[in-house]
Amino acid sequence: MLDRIADRVLGLPRAEGPAPEVTKDLRVPMPDGVVLLADRYAPPVTGPAPVVLIRTPYGKGTALGKLFATIFSRHGLQTVVQSTRGTFGSGGEFRPFHTEREDGLATAEWLRAQPWCDGRLAMAGASYLGHTQWAVGPYLDPPLEAMCLAVTASEFVSAFYPGGVLAADNMVSWSAQIGRQELPLAQFPNPVQTRRNRRAMAGLPIAGADVAAIGKPVRFLQDVTAHAEPGDDYWAMSDHRAVVSTLDTPVSMVTGWYDLFITAQLRDFRALADAGKSPRITIGPWSHGEPASIRTLLQDQIGFLAAHLDGDRTQLRRSPVRLFLQGANTWLDFDQWPPESTATDAHLRPLGRLGDAVDRDTPPDTFTYDPADPTPAVGGPLLTGKAKQRDNTAVEARPDVLVFTGEPLEHDLDVLGDVGATVHVRTDLGHADVYVRLCDVDRDGVSRNVTDGILRLRPGAPEAGADGVVTAEVALDPTGYRFRRGHRLRVQVAGGAFPRFARNHGTGEPVAAAVDGKPCRFEIFHDAAHPSKITLPVFTG
């Protein structure tokens, strides 16, 4: 009865037949002698069958691992869930992203040698579990039958350091999670620990946030803070972008507009599509790991796996791209990403205006960013805390945030695709960050964030002109959003968004050890010679 209720809640077809047989703690040897543990969930079938492999650092026997394995296997998919190296009984040390290729390929070889496997393998999972797929899929011969990639990407480094800035909130949050995940009750919400994490993010130096948060070092946070400077190729082992287009495996993806990997995942989708690989993707109104996304994720992965392992294509949709248009509260289907749109510029103007025109001779707007009182972050693509859309009223009232607002819209405006901003800026220190956010101001004057981006500037940037003005090209996350008639577009420009992004100390010191800081004065130009603007992909259908 519970299984039938679960299928109904998740929108899955009713699974029939006896419960799967579970074999725990299969010992899978690695080439270096380390043994990884896995559990096998076998539907009641006779003879060898294909295997869905899920490789997770969060524990094969935890609630989420059991949920996916049980549901997959009840729907006829033989599933093996493996704890990655150094986690939940598997041998070795957990160094995130370091050995997933070697361990994944060895696991695939071992599975194909088992009498209950017919040689066909697929992989599934979300977030880090998706990364373990990218570490295997492009390199396995014969290839996987299918890959189900949710809220993930072929490389994570751009999410570690978006725009060249350490993503402090997400990195400290995840480090604290993996550093204490095997403690009793660690899987349950803990407000006390959440407050400790928040205090740790605000402390200096940032490299000490792990000890401040959980009382012990976490190797990942040490790695991610120590290798945040330009030109450091430390994470090369985790970057699989170069082989995305060579992948010969059918791919299905799920992501959300407020997911921290959305830009990288859509880049992977386009690389596969441009190479003629026919991927498909679903983009919903979710943040990373949001419970509301689990229903869609499971529907997508079970239907895709059933099609490619069992030949049951009844649950497959036809369109390659399905996305949720925020503000319109509707789903749309397209043949490509991004859909065809018209690049439309909205210019920053004097007196806090935003519009089509460019003013000829106007003085720059100024503000001062102080790392001792960093501009706070509000909402956005966060792993923990108050993510997604939030009221920006308080942050927009600060003197270190410039606000440019358009006139009320005469008609609905659909923005669908990649968003970018060009900001002409001069700073007195050279070491500075340019943060740009697009907001939707409703009829009551409440401003809510839609998408944003950040870019780290350094002295001597090639984008700087003879007058010291730097042309900062800031990539904002892609979005799908309807600005309603009567609403107004708003653009914020600031020197940071803390603690989502590590503060810029203005000194050029490596982020891991920086403690002292200097206030930095910004000049934001918007005259004819320096037309600062945001460029929107306007969709007209």
ABEGO torsion letter per residue (X at the ends): XAAAAAAAAAGBBBBBEBBBBBBBGBBBBBAAGBBBBBBBBBBBBBEBBBBBBBBBAAEAABAAAAAAAAAAAAAGBBBBBBBBBGBGGBBEBBBBGAAAAAAAAAAAAAAAABAABAGBBBBBEBEAAAAAAAAAAAABOBBBABBBBBGBBABAAAAABBGGBBBAAAAAAAAAAAAAAABBGAABBBAAAAAAAAAAAABOBAAAAAAAAAGBBBAAAAAAAAAABBGBAAAAAABAAAAAAABABBBBBBBBAABAAAAAAAAAAAAAAAAGAGBBBBBBABBBGBAAAAAAAAAAAAAAAAAAAAGBAAABBABABBBBBBGAGBBBBBABOBBBBBBBBBBBBBGGBBBABBBABBBBBBBBBBAABBBBBBEEBBABEBBEBBBAAAAAABAABBBBBBBBBABBBBBBEBBBBBBBBBBAAGBBBBBBBBBBBBAAGBBBBABBBBBBBBBGBAABBAAGBBBBBBBBBBBBBBBBBGBBBBBBBBAEBOAABBBBAGAGBBAAABABBBBBBBBBBABAABBBBBBBBBBAX
